[in-house]
């Protein structure tokens, strides 16, 4: 039961961070994404799809703030790990090189 609640909590936090970002509350969104990615790394692992998705969203958040060099670094890391884990033509891998916005 605990892991289910934890999973739902992480999902909700991830979605809340996206809403905060959309509202222009970048610092709050960043803090929440960092908390989520930390939890996901600990529970799911560095290369888990959910962990990488949150890292991708951190890159998008940085790009929204015109922190392009930092965003690029995040996207390159996510792309590299997705490419190795999933292959170069998998949809999530390709998402890493075309940021959402």
Biopython code that builds the backbone (N, CA, C, O; Angstrom):
import numpy as np
from Bio.PDB.StructureBuilder import StructureBuilder

atoms = [
    (1, "UNK", "N", (0.821, -1.198, 0.000)),
    (1, "UNK", "CA", (0.000, 0.000, 0.000)),
    (1, "UNK", "C", (0.862, 1.257, 0.000)),
    (1, "UNK", "O", (0.553, 2.215, -0.709)),
    (2, "UNK", "N", (1.937, 1.269, 0.785)),
    (2, "UNK", "CA", (2.782, 2.461, 0.880)),
    (2, "UNK", "C", (3.361, 2.846, -0.466)),
    (2, "UNK", "O", (3.342, 4.023, -0.825)),
    (3, "UNK", "N", (3.880, 1.877, -1.229)),
    (3, "UNK", "CA", (4.503, 2.210, -2.505)),
    (3, "UNK", "C", (3.482, 2.782, -3.484)),
    (3, "UNK", "O", (3.824, 3.648, -4.289)),
    (4, "UNK", "N", (2.225, 2.311, -3.429)),
    (4, "UNK", "CA", (1.184, 2.858, -4.288)),
    (4, "UNK", "C", (0.941, 4.320, -3.942)),
    (4, "UNK", "O", (0.869, 5.167, -4.832)),
    (5, "UNK", "N", (0.814, 4.618, -2.655)),
    (5, "UNK", "CA", (0.614, 5.997, -2.222)),
    (5, "UNK", "C", (1.814, 6.845, -2.632)),
    (5, "UNK", "O", (1.640, 7.965, -3.111)),
    (6, "UNK", "N", (3.016, 6.333, -2.453)),
    (6, "UNK", "CA", (4.214, 7.068, -2.835)),
    (6, "UNK", "C", (4.225, 7.340, -4.333)),
    (6, "UNK", "O", (4.577, 8.436, -4.770)),
    (7, "UNK", "N", (3.836, 6.333, -5.121)),
    (7, "UNK", "CA", (3.778, 6.520, -6.570)),
    (7, "UNK", "C", (2.797, 7.630, -6.915)),
    (7, "UNK", "O", (3.123, 8.525, -7.696)),
    (8, "UNK", "N", (1.624, 7.582, -6.353)),
    (8, "UNK", "CA", (0.603, 8.604, -6.622)),
    (8, "UNK", "C", (1.070, 9.979, -6.169)),
    (8, "UNK", "O", (0.829, 10.973, -6.854)),
    (9, "UNK", "N", (1.729, 10.044, -5.029)),
    (9, "UNK", "CA", (2.238, 11.320, -4.536)),
    (9, "UNK", "C", (3.277, 11.898, -5.480)),
    (9, "UNK", "O", (3.271, 13.097, -5.758)),
    (10, "UNK", "N", (4.174, 11.043, -5.978)),
    (10, "UNK", "CA", (5.192, 11.515, -6.924)),
    (10, "UNK", "C", (4.547, 12.000, -8.211)),
    (10, "UNK", "O", (4.956, 13.020, -8.765)),
    (11, "UNK", "N", (3.544, 11.281, -8.690)),
    (11, "UNK", "CA", (2.843, 11.694, -9.908)),
    (11, "UNK", "C", (2.151, 13.039, -9.710)),
    (11, "UNK", "O", (2.218, 13.912, -10.576)),
    (12, "UNK", "N", (1.495, 13.200, -8.579)),
    (12, "UNK", "CA", (0.793, 14.447, -8.291)),
    (12, "UNK", "C", (1.778, 15.604, -8.170)),
    (12, "UNK", "O", (1.528, 16.692, -8.689)),
    (13, "UNK", "N", (2.875, 15.378, -7.499)),
    (13, "UNK", "CA", (3.891, 16.425, -7.370)),
    (13, "UNK", "C", (4.440, 16.812, -8.738)),
    (13, "UNK", "O", (4.657, 17.993, -9.008)),
    (14, "UNK", "N", (4.667, 15.825, -9.602)),
    (14, "UNK", "CA", (5.165, 16.087, -10.959)),
    (14, "UNK", "C", (4.174, 16.980, -11.711)),
    (14, "UNK", "O", (4.571, 17.949, -12.358)),
    (15, "UNK", "N", (2.899, 16.651, -11.622)),
    (15, "UNK", "CA", (1.861, 17.438, -12.300)),
    (15, "UNK", "C", (1.741, 18.842, -11.697)),
    (15, "UNK", "O", (1.561, 19.816, -12.428)),
    (16, "UNK", "N", (1.838, 18.948, -10.382)),
    (16, "UNK", "CA", (1.776, 20.259, -9.727)),
    (16, "UNK", "C", (2.932, 21.143, -10.182)),
    (16, "UNK", "O", (2.751, 22.343, -10.390)),
    (17, "UNK", "N", (4.104, 20.563, -10.336)),
    (17, "UNK", "CA", (5.259, 21.327, -10.802)),
    (17, "UNK", "C", (4.994, 21.869, -12.202)),
    (17, "UNK", "O", (5.364, 23.004, -12.507)),
    (18, "UNK", "N", (4.360, 21.073, -13.050)),
    (18, "UNK", "CA", (4.015, 21.531, -14.387)),
    (18, "UNK", "C", (3.042, 22.699, -14.365)),
    (18, "UNK", "O", (3.168, 23.637, -15.153)),
    (19, "UNK", "N", (2.080, 22.640, -13.469)),
    (19, "UNK", "CA", (1.114, 23.734, -13.325)),
    (19, "UNK", "C", (1.821, 24.996, -12.828)),
    (19, "UNK", "O", (1.581, 26.090, -13.338)),
    (20, "UNK", "N", (2.682, 24.840, -11.845)),
    (20, "UNK", "CA", (3.430, 25.995, -11.334)),
    (20, "UNK", "C", (4.273, 26.632, -12.435)),
    (20, "UNK", "O", (4.357, 27.855, -12.540)),
    (21, "UNK", "N", (4.890, 25.792, -13.246)),
    (21, "UNK", "CA", (5.677, 26.296, -14.370)),
    (21, "UNK", "C", (4.790, 27.082, -15.328)),
    (21, "UNK", "O", (5.163, 28.168, -15.771)),
    (22, "UNK", "N", (3.629, 26.542, -15.647)),
    (22, "UNK", "CA", (2.692, 27.219, -16.536)),
    (22, "UNK", "C", (2.219, 28.554, -15.988)),
    (22, "UNK", "O", (1.877, 29.460, -16.748)),
    (23, "UNK", "N", (2.202, 28.673, -14.682)),
    (23, "UNK", "CA", (1.806, 29.924, -14.028)),
    (23, "UNK", "C", (2.970, 30.907, -13.924)),
    (23, "UNK", "O", (2.806, 32.023, -13.431)),
    (24, "UNK", "N", (4.143, 30.488, -14.391)),
    (24, "UNK", "CA", (5.310, 31.361, -14.310)),
    (24, "UNK", "C", (5.987, 31.341, -12.950)),
    (24, "UNK", "O", (6.844, 32.181, -12.677)),
    (25, "UNK", "N", (5.621, 30.402, -12.096)),
    (25, "UNK", "CA", (6.224, 30.275, -10.765)),
    (25, "UNK", "C", (7.394, 29.301, -10.863)),
    (25, "UNK", "O", (7.354, 28.187, -10.342)),
    (26, "UNK", "N", (8.442, 29.766, -11.556)),
    (26, "UNK", "CA", (9.548, 28.890, -11.916)),
    (26, "UNK", "C", (10.344, 28.371, -10.725)),
    (26, "UNK", "O", (10.769, 27.216, -10.724)),
    (27, "UNK", "N", (10.548, 29.196, -9.728)),
    (27, "UNK", "CA", (11.332, 28.752, -8.570)),
    (27, "UNK", "C", (10.602, 27.643, -7.821)),
    (27, "UNK", "O", (11.208, 26.643, -7.437)),
    (28, "UNK", "N", (9.303, 27.823, -7.615)),
    (28, "UNK", "CA", (8.514, 26.786, -6.934)),
    (28, "UNK", "C", (8.463, 25.508, -7.773)),
    (28, "UNK", "O", (8.587, 24.405, -7.242)),
    (29, "UNK", "N", (8.281, 25.664, -9.074)),
    (29, "UNK", "CA", (8.242, 24.498, -9.965)),
    (29, "UNK", "C", (9.575, 23.762, -9.929)),
    (29, "UNK", "O", (9.615, 22.534, -9.861)),
    (30, "UNK", "N", (10.651, 24.513, -9.973)),
    (30, "UNK", "CA", (11.987, 23.914, -9.948)),
    (30, "UNK", "C", (12.205, 23.112, -8.676)),
    (30, "UNK", "O", (12.703, 21.987, -8.720)),
    (31, "UNK", "N", (11.834, 23.689, -7.550)),
    (31, "UNK", "CA", (11.991, 22.990, -6.273)),
    (31, "UNK", "C", (11.182, 21.698, -6.241)),
    (31, "UNK", "O", (11.653, 20.672, -5.750)),
    (32, "UNK", "N", (9.965, 21.758, -6.767)),
    (32, "UNK", "CA", (9.124, 20.571, -6.748)),
    (32, "UNK", "C", (9.666, 19.508, -7.702)),
    (32, "UNK", "O", (9.715, 18.330, -7.349)),
    (33, "UNK", "N", (10.074, 19.913, -8.912)),
    (33, "UNK", "CA", (10.667, 18.948, -9.845)),
    (33, "UNK", "C", (11.915, 18.303, -9.245)),
    (33, "UNK", "O", (12.117, 17.096, -9.383)),
    (34, "UNK", "N", (12.743, 19.091, -8.589)),
    (34, "UNK", "CA", (13.964, 18.540, -7.978)),
    (34, "UNK", "C", (13.623, 17.534, -6.890)),
    (34, "UNK", "O", (14.297, 16.513, -6.750)),
    (35, "UNK", "N", (12.583, 17.818, -6.123)),
    (35, "UNK", "CA", (12.158, 16.868, -5.093)),
    (35, "UNK", "C", (11.650, 15.579, -5.730)),
    (35, "UNK", "O", (11.986, 14.482, -5.286)),
    (36, "UNK", "N", (10.841, 15.721, -6.769)),
    (36, "UNK", "CA", (10.299, 14.542, -7.456)),
    (36, "UNK", "C", (11.418, 13.719, -8.072)),
    (36, "UNK", "O", (11.431, 12.497, -7.927)),
    (37, "UNK", "N", (12.355, 14.359, -8.754)),
    (37, "UNK", "CA", (13.422, 13.603, -9.411)),
    (37, "UNK", "C", (14.295, 12.907, -8.366)),
    (37, "UNK", "O", (14.778, 11.800, -8.601)),
    (38, "UNK", "N", (14.497, 13.542, -7.227)),
    (38, "UNK", "CA", (15.258, 12.901, -6.150)),
    (38, "UNK", "C", (14.552, 11.656, -5.636)),
    (38, "UNK", "O", (15.185, 10.621, -5.422)),
    (39, "UNK", "N", (13.241, 11.754, -5.437)),
    (39, "UNK", "CA", (12.462, 10.604, -4.983)),
    (39, "UNK", "C", (12.461, 9.498, -6.032)),
    (39, "UNK", "O", (12.616, 8.320, -5.710)),
    (40, "UNK", "N", (12.285, 9.889, -7.282)),
    (40, "UNK", "CA", (12.245, 8.883, -8.350)),
    (40, "UNK", "C", (13.601, 8.188, -8.503)),
    (40, "UNK", "O", (13.652, 6.976, -8.713)),
    (41, "UNK", "N", (14.681, 8.934, -8.403)),
    (41, "UNK", "CA", (16.006, 8.300, -8.480)),
    (41, "UNK", "C", (16.175, 7.278, -7.369)),
    (41, "UNK", "O", (16.670, 6.172, -7.589)),
    (42, "UNK", "N", (15.756, 7.666, -6.177)),
    (42, "UNK", "CA", (15.920, 6.799, -5.011)),
    (42, "UNK", "C", (15.054, 5.540, -5.123)),
    (42, "UNK", "O", (15.520, 4.438, -4.831)),
    (43, "UNK", "N", (13.812, 5.701, -5.539)),
    (43, "UNK", "CA", (12.870, 4.589, -5.566)),
    (43, "UNK", "C", (12.946, 3.789, -6.870)),
    (43, "UNK", "O", (12.890, 2.559, -6.848)),
    (44, "UNK", "N", (13.071, 4.479, -7.993)),
    (44, "UNK", "CA", (12.972, 3.832, -9.303)),
    (44, "UNK", "C", (14.314, 3.627, -9.997)),
    (44, "UNK", "O", (14.458, 2.728, -10.824)),
    (45, "UNK", "N", (15.288, 4.457, -9.662)),
    (45, "UNK", "CA", (16.599, 4.371, -10.299)),
    (45, "UNK", "C", (16.861, 5.516, -11.257)),
    (45, "UNK", "O", (15.940, 6.205, -11.697)),
    (46, "UNK", "N", (18.123, 5.704, -11.569)),
    (46, "UNK", "CA", (18.581, 6.805, -12.425)),
    (46, "UNK", "C", (17.998, 6.756, -13.834)),
    (46, "UNK", "O", (17.672, 7.797, -14.405)),
    (47, "UNK", "N", (17.866, 5.567, -14.396)),
    (47, "UNK", "CA", (17.493, 5.426, -15.795)),
    (47, "UNK", "C", (16.043, 5.001, -16.011)),
    (47, "UNK", "O", (15.663, 4.644, -17.126)),
    (48, "UNK", "N", (15.241, 5.035, -14.964)),
    (48, "UNK", "CA", (13.826, 4.715, -15.099)),
    (48, "UNK", "C", (13.138, 5.767, -15.966)),
    (48, "UNK", "O", (13.505, 6.942, -15.926)),
    (49, "UNK", "N", (12.165, 5.361, -16.733)),
    (49, "UNK", "CA", (11.450, 6.280, -17.616)),
    (49, "UNK", "C", (10.813, 7.452, -16.896)),
    (49, "UNK", "O", (10.841, 8.574, -17.403)),
    (50, "UNK", "N", (10.240, 7.218, -15.726)),
    (50, "UNK", "CA", (9.622, 8.313, -14.974)),
    (50, "UNK", "C", (10.674, 9.291, -14.457)),
    (50, "UNK", "O", (10.458, 10.503, -14.466)),
    (51, "UNK", "N", (11.800, 8.767, -14.012)),
    (51, "UNK", "CA", (12.894, 9.628, -13.560)),
    (51, "UNK", "C", (13.360, 10.506, -14.712)),
    (51, "UNK", "O", (13.530, 11.715, -14.554)),
    (52, "UNK", "N", (13.566, 9.891, -15.871)),
    (52, "UNK", "CA", (14.041, 10.636, -17.038)),
    (52, "UNK", "C", (12.997, 11.638, -17.523)),
    (52, "UNK", "O", (13.358, 12.708, -18.011)),
    (53, "UNK", "N", (11.724, 11.315, -17.400)),
    (53, "UNK", "CA", (10.673, 12.257, -17.793)),
    (53, "UNK", "C", (10.721, 13.509, -16.930)),
    (53, "UNK", "O", (10.584, 14.622, -17.438)),
    (54, "UNK", "N", (10.916, 13.330, -15.622)),
    (54, "UNK", "CA", (11.003, 14.494, -14.751)),
    (54, "UNK", "C", (12.245, 15.312, -15.067)),
    (54, "UNK", "O", (12.197, 16.542, -15.056)),
    (55, "UNK", "N", (13.350, 14.646, -15.346)),
    (55, "UNK", "CA", (14.558, 15.378, -15.739)),
    (55, "UNK", "C", (14.313, 16.154, -17.033)),
    (55, "UNK", "O", (14.767, 17.290, -17.170)),
    (56, "UNK", "N", (13.604, 15.552, -17.972)),
    (56, "UNK", "CA", (13.256, 16.239, -19.222)),
    (56, "UNK", "C", (12.443, 17.501, -18.916)),
    (56, "UNK", "O", (12.684, 18.557, -19.501)),
    (57, "UNK", "N", (11.493, 17.385, -18.009)),
    (57, "UNK", "CA", (10.673, 18.541, -17.642)),
    (57, "UNK", "C", (11.516, 19.638, -16.984)),
    (57, "UNK", "O", (11.243, 20.825, -17.165)),
    (58, "UNK", "N", (12.530, 19.244, -16.228)),
    (58, "UNK", "CA", (13.454, 20.233, -15.657)),
    (58, "UNK", "C", (14.157, 20.982, -16.785)),
    (58, "UNK", "O", (14.329, 22.199, -16.713)),
    (59, "UNK", "N", (14.561, 20.260, -17.824)),
    (59, "UNK", "CA", (15.165, 20.908, -18.981)),
    (59, "UNK", "C", (14.206, 21.886, -19.648)),
    (59, "UNK", "O", (14.605, 22.985, -20.032)),
    (60, "UNK", "N", (12.955, 21.495, -19.786)),
    (60, "UNK", "CA", (11.939, 22.389, -20.368)),
    (60, "UNK", "C", (11.765, 23.638, -19.513)),
    (60, "UNK", "O", (11.652, 24.747, -20.035)),
    (61, "UNK", "N", (11.743, 23.451, -18.206)),
    (61, "UNK", "CA", (11.602, 24.582, -17.291)),
    (61, "UNK", "C", (12.775, 25.548, -17.452)),
    (61, "UNK", "O", (12.579, 26.763, -17.485)),
    (62, "UNK", "N", (13.976, 25.019, -17.550)),
    (62, "UNK", "CA", (15.149, 25.867, -17.752)),
    (62, "UNK", "C", (15.050, 26.618, -19.082)),
    (62, "UNK", "O", (15.375, 27.804, -19.147)),
    (63, "UNK", "N", (14.609, 25.945, -20.128)),
    (63, "UNK", "CA", (14.458, 26.593, -21.432)),
    (63, "UNK", "C", (13.419, 27.713, -21.373)),
    (63, "UNK", "O", (13.611, 28.770, -21.974)),
    (64, "UNK", "N", (12.321, 27.486, -20.651)),
    (64, "UNK", "CA", (11.298, 28.521, -20.496)),
    (64, "UNK", "C", (11.867, 29.777, -19.847)),
    (64, "UNK", "O", (11.407, 30.889, -20.105)),
    (65, "UNK", "N", (12.870, 29.581, -19.004)),
    (65, "UNK", "CA", (13.504, 30.707, -18.308)),
    (65, "UNK", "C", (14.696, 31.270, -19.099)),
    (65, "UNK", "O", (15.447, 32.106, -18.596)),
    (66, "UNK", "N", (14.851, 30.806, -20.321)),
    (66, "UNK", "CA", (15.937, 31.214, -21.214)),
    (66, "UNK", "C", (17.314, 30.867, -20.654)),
    (66, "UNK", "O", (18.298, 31.555, -20.924)),
    (67, "UNK", "N", (17.369, 29.799, -19.876)),
    (67, "UNK", "CA", (18.633, 29.264, -19.364)),
    (67, "UNK", "C", (19.043, 28.134, -20.302)),
    (67, "UNK", "O", (19.061, 26.959, -19.935)),
    (68, "UNK", "N", (19.371, 28.537, -21.525)),
    (68, "UNK", "CA", (19.529, 27.576, -22.603)),
    (68, "UNK", "C", (20.705, 26.629, -22.431)),
    (68, "UNK", "O", (20.592, 25.448, -22.761)),
    (69, "UNK", "N", (21.809, 27.107, -21.934)),
    (69, "UNK", "CA", (22.968, 26.228, -21.768)),
    (69, "UNK", "C", (22.686, 25.142, -20.730)),
    (69, "UNK", "O", (23.042, 23.979, -20.925)),
    (70, "UNK", "N", (22.047, 25.530, -19.631)),
    (70, "UNK", "CA", (21.677, 24.542, -18.602)),
    (70, "UNK", "C", (20.649, 23.554, -19.149)),
    (70, "UNK", "O", (20.737, 22.350, -18.909)),
    (71, "UNK", "N", (19.672, 24.083, -19.890)),
    (71, "UNK", "CA", (18.646, 23.209, -20.479)),
    (71, "UNK", "C", (19.285, 22.212, -21.435)),
    (71, "UNK", "O", (18.958, 21.025, -21.416)),
    (72, "UNK", "N", (20.191, 22.695, -22.266)),
    (72, "UNK", "CA", (20.856, 21.817, -23.217)),
    (72, "UNK", "C", (21.609, 20.699, -22.511)),
    (72, "UNK", "O", (21.578, 19.549, -22.948)),
    (73, "UNK", "N", (22.274, 21.034, -21.439)),
    (73, "UNK", "CA", (23.012, 20.035, -20.674)),
    (73, "UNK", "C", (22.069, 18.959, -20.125)),
    (73, "UNK", "O", (22.386, 17.771, -20.176)),
    (74, "UNK", "N", (20.925, 19.370, -19.606)),
    (74, "UNK", "CA", (19.937, 18.426, -19.083)),
    (74, "UNK", "C", (19.410, 17.547, -20.218)),
    (74, "UNK", "O", (19.345, 16.325, -20.082)),
    (75, "UNK", "N", (19.034, 18.169, -21.334)),
    (75, "UNK", "CA", (18.497, 17.408, -22.463)),
    (75, "UNK", "C", (19.513, 16.411, -23.005)),
    (75, "UNK", "O", (19.153, 15.283, -23.342)),
    (76, "UNK", "N", (20.774, 16.814, -23.091)),
    (76, "UNK", "CA", (21.810, 15.904, -23.579)),
    (76, "UNK", "C", (21.959, 14.691, -22.667)),
    (76, "UNK", "O", (22.116, 13.565, -23.139)),
    (77, "UNK", "N", (21.908, 14.928, -21.356)),
    (77, "UNK", "CA", (22.008, 13.819, -20.408)),
    (77, "UNK", "C", (20.833, 12.861, -20.517)),
    (77, "UNK", "O", (21.013, 11.643, -20.522)),
    (78, "UNK", "N", (19.629, 13.416, -20.605)),
    (78, "UNK", "CA", (18.431, 12.586, -20.730)),
    (78, "UNK", "C", (18.471, 11.815, -22.049)),
    (78, "UNK", "O", (18.192, 10.617, -22.080)),
    (79, "UNK", "N", (18.813, 12.496, -23.119)),
    (79, "UNK", "CA", (18.880, 11.840, -24.432)),
    (79, "UNK", "C", (19.866, 10.679, -24.409)),
    (79, "UNK", "O", (19.557, 9.585, -24.881)),
    (80, "UNK", "N", (21.041, 10.918, -23.865)),
    (80, "UNK", "CA", (22.068, 9.883, -23.821)),
    (80, "UNK", "C", (21.596, 8.650, -23.052)),
    (80, "UNK", "O", (21.797, 7.521, -23.498)),
    (81, "UNK", "N", (20.973, 8.868, -21.905)),
    (81, "UNK", "CA", (20.522, 7.748, -21.085)),
    (81, "UNK", "C", (19.324, 7.035, -21.712)),
    (81, "UNK", "O", (19.227, 5.809, -21.650)),
    (82, "UNK", "N", (18.407, 7.807, -22.322)),
    (82, "UNK", "CA", (17.276, 7.176, -23.006)),
    (82, "UNK", "C", (17.763, 6.386, -24.217)),
    (82, "UNK", "O", (17.288, 5.280, -24.472)),
    (83, "UNK", "N", (18.705, 6.952, -24.957)),
    (83, "UNK", "CA", (19.226, 6.286, -26.154)),
    (83, "UNK", "C", (19.846, 4.943, -25.781)),
    (83, "UNK", "O", (19.640, 3.942, -26.468)),
    (84, "UNK", "N", (20.602, 4.930, -24.690)),
    (84, "UNK", "CA", (21.232, 3.686, -24.254)),
    (84, "UNK", "C", (20.205, 2.679, -23.743)),
    (84, "UNK", "O", (20.293, 1.490, -24.048)),
    (85, "UNK", "N", (19.242, 3.152, -22.973)),
    (85, "UNK", "CA", (18.263, 2.243, -22.370)),
    (85, "UNK", "C", (17.185, 1.793, -23.355)),
    (85, "UNK", "O", (16.745, 0.645, -23.310)),
    (86, "UNK", "N", (16.759, 2.689, -24.241)),
    (86, "UNK", "CA", (15.593, 2.414, -25.077)),
    (86, "UNK", "C", (15.902, 2.261, -26.558)),
    (86, "UNK", "O", (15.126, 1.656, -27.298)),
    (87, "UNK", "N", (17.024, 2.802, -26.989)),
    (87, "UNK", "CA", (17.361, 2.804, -28.413)),
    (87, "UNK", "C", (17.139, 4.185, -29.012)),
    (87, "UNK", "O", (16.359, 4.975, -28.481)),
    (88, "UNK", "N", (17.823, 4.479, -30.116)),
    (88, "UNK", "CA", (17.791, 5.825, -30.680)),
    (88, "UNK", "C", (16.485, 6.218, -31.356)),
    (88, "UNK", "O", (16.233, 7.412, -31.524)),
    (89, "UNK", "N", (15.651, 5.273, -31.749)),
    (89, "UNK", "CA", (14.423, 5.592, -32.473)),
    (89, "UNK", "C", (13.160, 5.493, -31.617)),
    (89, "UNK", "O", (12.057, 5.695, -32.125)),
    (90, "UNK", "N", (13.303, 5.188, -30.337)),
    (90, "UNK", "CA", (12.144, 5.054, -29.457)),
    (90, "UNK", "C", (11.553, 6.443, -29.203)),
    (90, "UNK", "O", (12.293, 7.424, -29.137)),
    (91, "UNK", "N", (10.242, 6.532, -29.060)),
    (91, "UNK", "CA", (9.537, 7.815, -28.940)),
    (91, "UNK", "C", (10.068, 8.676, -27.792)),
    (91, "UNK", "O", (10.289, 9.872, -27.982)),
    (92, "UNK", "N", (10.278, 8.101, -26.613)),
    (92, "UNK", "CA", (10.782, 8.885, -25.483)),
    (92, "UNK", "C", (12.189, 9.400, -25.752)),
    (92, "UNK", "O", (12.528, 10.506, -25.331)),
    (93, "UNK", "N", (13.011, 8.625, -26.442)),
    (93, "UNK", "CA", (14.357, 9.071, -26.794)),
    (93, "UNK", "C", (14.270, 10.284, -27.709)),
    (93, "UNK", "O", (14.962, 11.280, -27.498)),
    (94, "UNK", "N", (13.427, 10.196, -28.717)),
    (94, "UNK", "CA", (13.293, 11.296, -29.668)),
    (94, "UNK", "C", (12.711, 12.549, -29.010)),
    (94, "UNK", "O", (13.043, 13.665, -29.409)),
    (95, "UNK", "N", (11.835, 12.372, -27.995)),
    (95, "UNK", "CA", (11.289, 13.517, -27.269)),
    (95, "UNK", "C", (12.403, 14.337, -26.632)),
    (95, "UNK", "O", (12.274, 15.551, -26.476)),
    (96, "UNK", "N", (13.490, 13.679, -26.267)),
    (96, "UNK", "CA", (14.602, 14.355, -25.612)),
    (96, "UNK", "C", (15.266, 15.402, -26.495)),
    (96, "UNK", "O", (15.899, 16.331, -25.993)),
    (97, "UNK", "N", (15.123, 15.256, -27.802)),
    (97, "UNK", "CA", (15.754, 16.213, -28.711)),
    (97, "UNK", "C", (14.749, 17.179, -29.329)),
    (97, "UNK", "O", (15.110, 18.003, -30.170)),
    (98, "UNK", "N", (13.501, 17.081, -28.918)),
    (98, "UNK", "CA", (12.500, 18.079, -29.330)),
    (98, "UNK", "C", (11.684, 18.468, -28.101)),
    (98, "UNK", "O", (10.606, 17.925, -27.859)),
    (99, "UNK", "N", (12.214, 19.418, -27.327)),
    (99, "UNK", "CA", (11.569, 19.819, -26.085)),
    (99, "UNK", "C", (10.125, 20.269, -26.294)),
    (99, "UNK", "O", (9.783, 20.901, -27.294)),
    (100, "UNK", "N", (9.293, 19.919, -25.318)),
    (100, "UNK", "CA", (7.899, 20.376, -25.374)),
    (100, "UNK", "C", (7.849, 21.814, -24.910)),
    (100, "UNK", "O", (8.796, 22.300, -24.290)),
    (101, "UNK", "N", (6.796, 22.478, -25.190)),
    (101, "UNK", "CA", (6.708, 23.869, -24.770)),
    (101, "UNK", "C", (5.381, 24.471, -24.966)),
    (101, "UNK", "O", (5.182, 25.643, -24.648)),
]
sb = StructureBuilder()
sb.init_structure("model")
sb.init_model(0)
sb.init_chain("A")
sb.init_seg("    ")
for serial, (resi, resn, name, xyz) in enumerate(atoms, 1):
    if name == "N":
        sb.init_residue(resn, " ", resi, " ")
    sb.init_atom(name, np.array(xyz, "f"), 0.0, 1.0, " ", f" {name:<3s}", serial, name[0])
structure = sb.get_structure()
